[in-house]
């Protein structure tokens, strides 16, 4: 019995190099068209591996791409859940960076204040560690935040920011 992600049912087998990117493309397409709506859990890695005819690790690599894009988040005891980014939505890390930037600009995080830890931000935004790190990297490149090894990330004061920011 073919499933929704069965390559046999759609007549397209996965071949060639980097099959995991093809898996990510196919799943992304299904998320965008609403086959996997926001809040729904994807089938297990094992089920996707059987459906695509590939090893579980190959599926895992494809799912990691989608997590990095912010389309999926891993929820303990639920699996991978669709976050609900449509085709016009920005990448999740950009949305997180924008919200943190807004808090800094409004003064909710004063100059020299420590930002919440990655773990706190992950829980707050229900995002992967990679996504949170990408958002923080954007703020660091903009000169709003500075990282101090072993201490955390801090809001830069206006005088410490690079010119033009």
C-alpha positions in Angstrom: 0.0 0.0 0.0 1.7 3.3 -1.1 2.0 6.1 1.5 2.0 9.8 0.9 5.8 9.9 0.7 6.2 6.6 -1.3 8.4 7.3 -4.4 6.7 4.3 -6.1 3.3 6.0 -5.9 4.6 9.2 -7.6 6.9 7.3 -10.0 10.1 9.2 -8.9 12.9 7.1 -7.4 15.7 8.9 -5.6 19.0 8.4 -7.4 22.4 10.0 -7.8 24.5 11.8 -5.2 23.4 13.6 -2.1 20.1 11.7 -1.9 19.5 13.4 1.5 19.1 16.8 -0.2 16.5 15.3 -2.5 14.6 14.0 0.6 14.7 17.5 2.1 13.4 18.9 -1.2 10.5 16.5 -1.4 9.5 17.0 2.3 9.8 20.8 2.0 7.5 20.6 -1.0 5.0 18.6 1.0 5.2 21.0 3.9 4.7 24.1 1.6 1.6 22.6 -0.1 0.1 21.7 3.3 0.4 17.9 3.2 2.1 18.2 6.5 0.4 21.2 8.1 2.0 23.4 10.9 2.0 21.5 14.2 1.8 18.1 12.6 4.4 15.4 13.3 6.3 13.9 10.4 6.4 10.1 10.1 9.3 8.5 11.9 12.8 8.3 10.4 12.4 4.6 9.9 9.0 5.0 8.1 10.5 7.7 5.9 13.5 5.5 5.2 11.2 2.7 4.1 9.1 5.1 2.0 12.1 6.6 0.2 14.0 3.3 0.0 17.0 4.7 1.8 18.9 4.2 5.1 17.6 6.0 8.3 20.8 8.0 8.5 20.2 9.4 5.0 16.7 10.5 6.1 18.2 12.0 9.3 20.6 14.1 7.2 17.7 15.4 5.0 15.6 16.2 8.1 18.6 18.1 9.6 18.5 20.4 6.5 14.9 21.2 7.2 15.5 21.8 10.9 18.3 24.2 10.0 15.9 26.1 7.8 13.5 26.3 10.7 10.7 24.3 9.0 10.9 21.5 11.6 11.7 21.3 15.3 12.4 18.1 17.2 10.0 17.6 20.2 10.8 14.9 22.7 8.3 12.0 22.5 6.6 13.5 19.5 9.4 13.5 16.8 9.9 16.1 14.2 7.0 18.7 14.1 6.3 21.2 11.3 6.8 24.8 12.5 4.7 26.3 9.8 6.9 28.4 7.5 5.2 28.9 4.2 6.9 30.0 1.0 6.6 33.7 1.8 7.7 33.3 5.5 11.3 34.3 6.4 13.7 31.8 7.6 13.1 31.1 11.3 16.5 32.3 12.4 15.8 35.7 10.8 12.5 36.0 12.7 14.2 35.2 16.0 17.0 37.7 15.2 14.4 40.3 14.4 12.6 39.8 17.7 15.8 39.9 19.7 16.9 43.0 17.8 13.6 44.7 18.6 14.0 43.9 22.3 17.5 45.4 22.2 16.4 48.5 20.4 13.4 49.0 22.8 15.8 48.8 25.7 14.5 45.5 27.1 18.1 44.3 27.0 20.2 47.3 28.2 23.8 47.8 27.1 26.0 45.3 28.8 23.1 43.0 29.7 23.5 39.3 29.2 21.3 37.7 26.7 19.3 34.5 27.6 21.2 31.3 27.1 20.8 29.2 23.9 18.8 26.7 25.9 16.4 29.4 27.1 16.0 30.8 23.6 15.4 27.3 22.2 12.6 26.7 24.5 11.1 30.2 24.1 11.1 30.0 20.3 10.7 26.2 20.0 13.7 26.2 17.7 16.7 24.0 17.2 20.1 24.9 18.6 21.4 25.6 15.1 18.5 28.0 14.4 19.1 29.9 17.6 22.9 30.1 17.0 22.2 31.4 13.4 20.0 34.1 14.9 22.7 35.1 17.5 25.3 35.1 14.7 23.3 37.6 12.8 23.2 39.9 15.8 26.9 39.5 16.3 27.6 40.4 12.7 25.4 43.5 13.1 27.5 44.5 16.2 24.5 44.4 18.5 25.8 41.5 20.5 29.3 40.3 21.5 30.1 36.7 22.7 32.6 36.2 25.5 33.8 32.6 25.7 32.6 30.9 28.8 30.5 33.9 29.9 27.7 34.2 27.3 26.5 36.9 24.9 26.2 40.5 25.9 24.5 43.5 24.4 27.0 46.0 23.0 26.8 49.6 24.1 26.2 52.3 21.4 29.9 53.4 21.7 31.2 49.9 21.2 29.2 49.2 18.0 30.9 49.3 14.6 30.3 52.5 12.6 27.3 52.5 10.3 25.2 50.3 12.6 
